[in-house]
């Protein structure tokens, strides 16, 4: 009887140990918690994109200064898809709260998303960065040019 009890205890301990290992492995594979959540196209009332003539990579050109507003699901999907393709990992963000206070950041374009539930999100694009709130992430020029192509097609 004692032998059976020790086998049951050992078996239970093994199950708990393996379960814990599985939980650790599952959490290790989990994608990082994003700092920015991009809404589903069905929840978007309007996207307004503005470029100041320098976007995507300068120099200033008056013909490149424009604003586009889209409100149909088919129109907002490419912009939301582009935003979803960025890495919004919190650990890769730079806190720019103090920088905003002491410096004028160069903003070459903005993306404003108005949700159907009246919430708004503002993304600011500058040379080599995209900003949302008090954080910014590095972004390469190829991605900015891809966004430019998406928006130009909507004009």
KETIDO-269323 format. One record per residue (C-alpha): x, z, y; residue number from 1; residue in three letters. Coordinates in nm, 2 decimals. Example, Ala and Ser with C-alpha at 12.3 -4.5 7.8 and 13.67 -1.06 7.14 Angstrom:
# residues 2
<xx 1.23 zz 0.78 yy -0.45 num 1 residuo ALA>
<xx 1.37 zz 0.71 yy -0.11 num 2 residuo SER>
This chain:
# residues 155
<xx 0.00 zz 0.00 yy 0.00 num 1 residuo UNK>
<xx 0.28 zz 0.09 yy 0.24 num 2 residuo UNK>
<xx 0.45 zz -0.25 yy 0.16 num 3 residuo UNK>
<xx 0.13 zz -0.43 yy 0.25 num 4 residuo UNK>
<xx 0.09 zz -0.24 yy 0.58 num 5 residuo UNK>
<xx 0.45 zz -0.32 yy 0.68 num 6 residuo UNK>
<xx 0.39 zz -0.69 yy 0.60 num 7 residuo UNK>
<xx 0.08 zz -0.69 yy 0.81 num 8 residuo UNK>
<xx 0.26 zz -0.52 yy 1.10 num 9 residuo UNK>
<xx 0.56 zz -0.76 yy 1.07 num 10 residuo UNK>
<xx 0.32 zz -1.06 yy 1.06 num 11 residuo UNK>
<xx 0.13 zz -0.94 yy 1.36 num 12 residuo UNK>
<xx 0.45 zz -0.88 yy 1.56 num 13 residuo UNK>
<xx 0.57 zz -1.23 yy 1.46 num 14 residuo UNK>
<xx 0.24 zz -1.38 yy 1.59 num 15 residuo UNK>
<xx 0.27 zz -1.19 yy 1.92 num 16 residuo UNK>
<xx 0.63 zz -1.30 yy 1.96 num 17 residuo UNK>
<xx 0.56 zz -1.67 yy 1.88 num 18 residuo UNK>
<xx 0.25 zz -1.66 yy 2.11 num 19 residuo UNK>
<xx 0.47 zz -1.52 yy 2.39 num 20 residuo UNK>
<xx 0.72 zz -1.80 yy 2.34 num 21 residuo UNK>
<xx 0.45 zz -2.06 yy 2.35 num 22 residuo UNK>
<xx 0.32 zz -1.91 yy 2.67 num 23 residuo UNK>
<xx 0.66 zz -1.92 yy 2.83 num 24 residuo UNK>
<xx 0.72 zz -2.27 yy 2.71 num 25 residuo UNK>
<xx 0.38 zz -2.38 yy 2.85 num 26 residuo UNK>
<xx 0.45 zz -2.22 yy 3.19 num 27 residuo UNK>
<xx 0.80 zz -2.38 yy 3.20 num 28 residuo UNK>
<xx 0.64 zz -2.72 yy 3.16 num 29 residuo UNK>
<xx 0.38 zz -2.65 yy 3.42 num 30 residuo UNK>
<xx 0.41 zz -2.86 yy 3.74 num 31 residuo UNK>
<xx 0.51 zz -2.67 yy 4.05 num 32 residuo UNK>
<xx 0.22 zz -2.54 yy 4.27 num 33 residuo UNK>
<xx 0.18 zz -2.80 yy 4.55 num 34 residuo UNK>
<xx 0.18 zz -2.67 yy 4.91 num 35 residuo UNK>
<xx -0.06 zz -2.95 yy 5.01 num 36 residuo UNK>
<xx -0.37 zz -3.06 yy 4.83 num 37 residuo UNK>
<xx -0.49 zz -3.41 yy 4.89 num 38 residuo UNK>
<xx -0.87 zz -3.45 yy 4.86 num 39 residuo UNK>
<xx -1.05 zz -3.68 yy 4.63 num 40 residuo UNK>
<xx -1.17 zz -4.00 yy 4.81 num 41 residuo UNK>
<xx -1.54 zz -3.90 yy 4.75 num 42 residuo UNK>
<xx -1.48 zz -3.59 yy 4.97 num 43 residuo UNK>
<xx -1.33 zz -3.78 yy 5.27 num 44 residuo UNK>
<xx -1.55 zz -3.88 yy 5.56 num 45 residuo UNK>
<xx -1.28 zz -4.05 yy 5.77 num 46 residuo UNK>
<xx -0.90 zz -4.12 yy 5.78 num 47 residuo UNK>
<xx -0.75 zz -4.20 yy 6.11 num 48 residuo UNK>
<xx -0.39 zz -4.35 yy 6.11 num 49 residuo UNK>
<xx -0.20 zz -4.38 yy 6.43 num 50 residuo UNK>
<xx 0.14 zz -4.55 yy 6.48 num 51 residuo UNK>
<xx 0.33 zz -4.51 yy 6.81 num 52 residuo UNK>
<xx 0.53 zz -4.84 yy 6.80 num 53 residuo UNK>
<xx 0.84 zz -4.69 yy 6.63 num 54 residuo UNK>
<xx 0.68 zz -4.65 yy 6.28 num 55 residuo UNK>
<xx 0.81 zz -4.70 yy 6.02 num 56 residuo UNK>
<xx 1.17 zz -4.73 yy 6.13 num 57 residuo UNK>
<xx 1.20 zz -4.84 yy 6.49 num 58 residuo UNK>
<xx 1.30 zz -4.97 yy 6.74 num 59 residuo UNK>
<xx 0.99 zz -4.95 yy 6.96 num 60 residuo UNK>
<xx 0.77 zz -5.25 yy 6.95 num 61 residuo UNK>
<xx 0.44 zz -5.25 yy 7.16 num 62 residuo UNK>
<xx 0.28 zz -5.47 yy 6.89 num 63 residuo UNK>
<xx 0.35 zz -5.20 yy 6.63 num 64 residuo UNK>
<xx 0.14 zz -4.94 yy 6.83 num 65 residuo UNK>
<xx -0.20 zz -4.92 yy 6.67 num 66 residuo UNK>
<xx -0.48 zz -4.70 yy 6.53 num 67 residuo UNK>
<xx -0.68 zz -4.76 yy 6.22 num 68 residuo UNK>
<xx -0.99 zz -4.57 yy 6.12 num 69 residuo UNK>
<xx -1.14 zz -4.61 yy 5.77 num 70 residuo UNK>
<xx -1.44 zz -4.44 yy 5.62 num 71 residuo UNK>
<xx -1.53 zz -4.62 yy 5.30 num 72 residuo UNK>
<xx -1.41 zz -4.48 yy 4.97 num 73 residuo UNK>
<xx -1.24 zz -4.81 yy 4.88 num 74 residuo UNK>
<xx -1.05 zz -4.80 yy 5.21 num 75 residuo UNK>
<xx -0.93 zz -4.44 yy 5.20 num 76 residuo UNK>
<xx -0.81 zz -4.45 yy 4.83 num 77 residuo UNK>
<xx -0.48 zz -4.64 yy 4.90 num 78 residuo UNK>
<xx -0.38 zz -4.39 yy 5.17 num 79 residuo UNK>
<xx -0.48 zz -4.09 yy 4.96 num 80 residuo UNK>
<xx -0.29 zz -4.25 yy 4.67 num 81 residuo UNK>
<xx 0.02 zz -4.28 yy 4.88 num 82 residuo UNK>
<xx -0.01 zz -3.91 yy 4.99 num 83 residuo UNK>
<xx -0.07 zz -3.81 yy 4.63 num 84 residuo UNK>
<xx 0.25 zz -3.99 yy 4.53 num 85 residuo UNK>
<xx 0.47 zz -3.76 yy 4.75 num 86 residuo UNK>
<xx 0.63 zz -3.44 yy 4.61 num 87 residuo UNK>
<xx 0.45 zz -3.16 yy 4.79 num 88 residuo UNK>
<xx 0.65 zz -2.89 yy 4.60 num 89 residuo UNK>
<xx 0.67 zz -2.57 yy 4.81 num 90 residuo UNK>
<xx 1.04 zz -2.52 yy 4.71 num 91 residuo UNK>
<xx 1.13 zz -2.85 yy 4.87 num 92 residuo UNK>
<xx 0.96 zz -2.78 yy 5.20 num 93 residuo UNK>
<xx 1.13 zz -2.67 yy 5.52 num 94 residuo UNK>
<xx 0.96 zz -2.42 yy 5.74 num 95 residuo UNK>
<xx 0.95 zz -2.57 yy 6.09 num 96 residuo UNK>
<xx 0.74 zz -2.31 yy 6.27 num 97 residuo UNK>
<xx 1.03 zz -2.20 yy 6.49 num 98 residuo UNK>
<xx 1.15 zz -2.55 yy 6.53 num 99 residuo UNK>
<xx 0.81 zz -2.65 yy 6.67 num 100 residuo UNK>
<xx 0.84 zz -2.38 yy 6.93 num 101 residuo UNK>
<xx 1.18 zz -2.48 yy 7.07 num 102 residuo UNK>
<xx 1.19 zz -2.86 yy 7.02 num 103 residuo UNK>
<xx 0.98 zz -3.16 yy 7.06 num 104 residuo UNK>
<xx 0.98 zz -3.32 yy 6.71 num 105 residuo UNK>
<xx 0.98 zz -3.69 yy 6.70 num 106 residuo UNK>
<xx 0.64 zz -3.81 yy 6.56 num 107 residuo UNK>
<xx 0.62 zz -4.18 yy 6.48 num 108 residuo UNK>
<xx 0.28 zz -4.18 yy 6.31 num 109 residuo UNK>
<xx -0.01 zz -3.95 yy 6.21 num 110 residuo UNK>
<xx -0.26 zz -3.94 yy 5.93 num 111 residuo UNK>
<xx -0.57 zz -3.74 yy 6.00 num 112 residuo UNK>
<xx -0.81 zz -3.67 yy 5.72 num 113 residuo UNK>
<xx -1.16 zz -3.55 yy 5.80 num 114 residuo UNK>
<xx -1.34 zz -3.41 yy 5.50 num 115 residuo UNK>
<xx -1.72 zz -3.44 yy 5.45 num 116 residuo UNK>
<xx -1.73 zz -3.06 yy 5.47 num 117 residuo UNK>
<xx -1.58 zz -3.08 yy 5.82 num 118 residuo UNK>
<xx -1.23 zz -2.96 yy 5.73 num 119 residuo UNK>
<xx -0.95 zz -3.16 yy 5.87 num 120 residuo UNK>
<xx -0.59 zz -3.22 yy 5.76 num 121 residuo UNK>
<xx -0.32 zz -3.36 yy 5.99 num 122 residuo UNK>
<xx 0.00 zz -3.52 yy 5.85 num 123 residuo UNK>
<xx 0.27 zz -3.60 yy 6.10 num 124 residuo UNK>
<xx 0.54 zz -3.86 yy 6.02 num 125 residuo UNK>
<xx 0.88 zz -3.85 yy 6.18 num 126 residuo UNK>
<xx 1.21 zz -4.02 yy 6.10 num 127 residuo UNK>
<xx 1.29 zz -3.92 yy 5.74 num 128 residuo UNK>
<xx 1.02 zz -3.65 yy 5.72 num 129 residuo UNK>
<xx 0.65 zz -3.59 yy 5.67 num 130 residuo UNK>
<xx 0.50 zz -3.27 yy 5.81 num 131 residuo UNK>
<xx 0.19 zz -3.08 yy 5.74 num 132 residuo UNK>
<xx 0.12 zz -2.76 yy 5.92 num 133 residuo UNK>
<xx 0.44 zz -2.57 yy 5.97 num 134 residuo UNK>
<xx 0.63 zz -2.74 yy 5.69 num 135 residuo UNK>
<xx 0.81 zz -3.07 yy 5.64 num 136 residuo UNK>
<xx 0.94 zz -3.26 yy 5.35 num 137 residuo UNK>
<xx 1.20 zz -3.53 yy 5.33 num 138 residuo UNK>
<xx 1.08 zz -3.88 yy 5.27 num 139 residuo UNK>
<xx 1.27 zz -4.20 yy 5.22 num 140 residuo UNK>
<xx 1.23 zz -4.51 yy 5.43 num 141 residuo UNK>
<xx 1.10 zz -4.71 yy 5.12 num 142 residuo UNK>
<xx 0.80 zz -4.48 yy 5.10 num 143 residuo UNK>
<xx 0.73 zz -4.52 yy 5.47 num 144 residuo UNK>
<xx 0.74 zz -4.89 yy 5.45 num 145 residuo UNK>
<xx 0.50 zz -4.88 yy 5.16 num 146 residuo UNK>
<xx 0.26 zz -4.67 yy 5.37 num 147 residuo UNK>
<xx 0.31 zz -4.93 yy 5.65 num 148 residuo UNK>
<xx 0.21 zz -5.21 yy 5.42 num 149 residuo UNK>
<xx -0.10 zz -5.02 yy 5.31 num 150 residuo UNK>
<xx -0.22 zz -4.95 yy 5.66 num 151 residuo UNK>
<xx -0.14 zz -5.30 yy 5.78 num 152 residuo UNK>
<xx -0.37 zz -5.44 yy 5.51 num 153 residuo UNK>
<xx -0.65 zz -5.22 yy 5.65 num 154 residuo UNK>
<xx -0.62 zz -5.35 yy 6.00 num 155 residuo UNK>
